[in-house]
Amino acid sequence: MKVLVAVKRVVDYNVKVRVKADNSGVDLANVKMSMNPFCEIAVEEAVRLKEKGVATEIVVVSIGPNTAQEQLRTALALGADRAILVESNEELNSLAVAKLLKAVVDKEQPQLVVMGKQAIDSDNNQTGQMLGALTGMPQGTFASKVEVAGDKVNVTREIDGGLQTVALSLPAIVTTDLRLNEPRYASLPNIMKAKKKPLDVVTPDALGVSTASSVKTLKVEAPAARSAGIKVKSVAELVEKLKNEAKVI
C-alpha cells in the first residue's frame, strides 16, 4: 500500500504571531517555521502503518516556497520514503491546495491519503474535505483511531456527541485529530539519512493546475487587547462588580 501524506510549513506554535505594520499579513521575517502539528500526527500515523507492515511506501508532499523542503526533510527523517514539493510563492487558499493535491494523487495513485485536519495558521479545516470532493474518494475526518483491514480502513471520528466509526473503501482520505497518536522525535542518524532520500520539486504549471484565487485578503489585524483579570475576596464582592462594573446582571 502506498500512503500519501500532505504536510504544511507554518509558523512554529511556540512563536507569538505578529502582524505587519501595514496590516497586509503576518510578519514572517526571522520567524521560526516548523511542520504543522496536525501534519506531524499524519506522518506519524503513516510511519506506524509501515511499521505494522500495512504500508509499503510513504510519500510526503508539501505546497509552498522552496524553504518548505526543510519540513519535507523532517518528514523523511521521521520515516517517509520520498518527498514532493509543489513550489509556489503565492498565498494559496484551501481550494487551490486541494486542486494541487488532486493532481499529485492522480499522478501517484496512493491507496491512502493522510493529512492533518487543519493548519494552525489559516485554521480553515477545509482542504481534506475539498480533496475528497474533487477526487470522489471517501473520507474520514477528525480521526482519533485508524485501522486498515483488507480493502477497507476503519476510522474512529471525534464528533460533538462522542465517537463515530466509519468504514471507508480504499482508496480513501483520512484527516487526523490530536488524539490519534503522539509524534516521535527524529533521531540524528535518521536526519542524516533523510538528506539522501529523493525529493522532487514541481510547479503548479507542470501539474496543469491554476491557482488563481477569487478571494483577496484586505486587512489583517491582531486581536484586540484585553485588560487583565482581577481576584475578588468574596461572592458578595464578585456580585457587586458584575452588577456595577461589568453590568451583566
Buried (B, 14 or more C-beta within 10 A) or exposed (E): BBBBBBBBBBBEEEEEBEBEEEEEEEBEEEEEBBBBBBBBBBBBBBBBBBEEEBBEBBBBBBBBBEEBBEBBBBBBBBBBBBBBBBBBEEBBBBBBBBBBBBBBBEEBEBBBBBBBBBBBBBEEBBBBBBBBEBBEBBBBBBBBBBBBEEEBBBBBBBEEEEEEEBEBEBBBBBBBBBEBBEBBEBEEEBBEEBEEBEBEBBEBEEBEBEBEEEEEEEEBEEEEEEEEEEEEEEEEEEEEBEEEEEEEE
